[in-house]
Amino acid sequence: MDVLEFLIPLALLLGGIGLVFFVWSIKTGQYDDLDGAAHRILIDDDVPPQSTKRDDSSPDRGE
């Protein structure tokens, strides 16, 4: 029973700290744009690399 006198306040303290950080993250806008990163990866503005034509009829010298 002595352990519970230590663990219950510790659990309440850790829960309170977690709640404070959760409220802080909401107030600072951490959850404002949840879909932005998911859509940003799909919008591809990169130019695809140009393929270089290679003559496959000649044997490789390295083998």
N, C-alpha and C positions, 0 to 999 in steps of 0.2 A: 504494500500500500504506500510505502514511502516513495516508491518510484513514480507512482501516479501523481504525487504532489509536485514532482519535477516535470514529468512529461506533459501533463495537461497545460500548464502555463507556457511551456515551450512550444507546443502545437498551436496554441492561440497566438503566440507572438509571431511564429513563422507564417501563420495564415494572415495575420494583420499586415505583415511586411509584404506578402504577396499581393494582398488587396491594394495596398498603397501603390505598389509598382504598376499594377493593372490600371488603376485610375489615372496614374501619371501617363501611362502609354496612350490611353484614350485621349487625354487632354492635349497631348503633344502631336496627335494626328498620326500615330503609328498604324492605325487601321483604316485610314481614309481611302486608300486606293488599293484594294485587294486584287483587282483584276488587271491592273496596269502592267505588271511584270509578266503576267501570263499572256497578254495580248501583244506586248512589245516584242517577245521572242518570235511571234508568228509573222510580224511585219518585217520582211526581209528586204532591205534597201541595198544590199551588197550586190555588186556586179559579179556575175559568175566568172570564174577564171577561164581564159581562153584556152581551148585545148590545142596542144601542139601535135601536129601530125607527125607520125613516126613511121619510118619505112620498116615494116615487119618482115619483109622478104629477105633481108640480110641477116645472117646469123650473128648472135651476140659474140663479141670478142672475149668477154670475161669468162666464158665457160670452158 
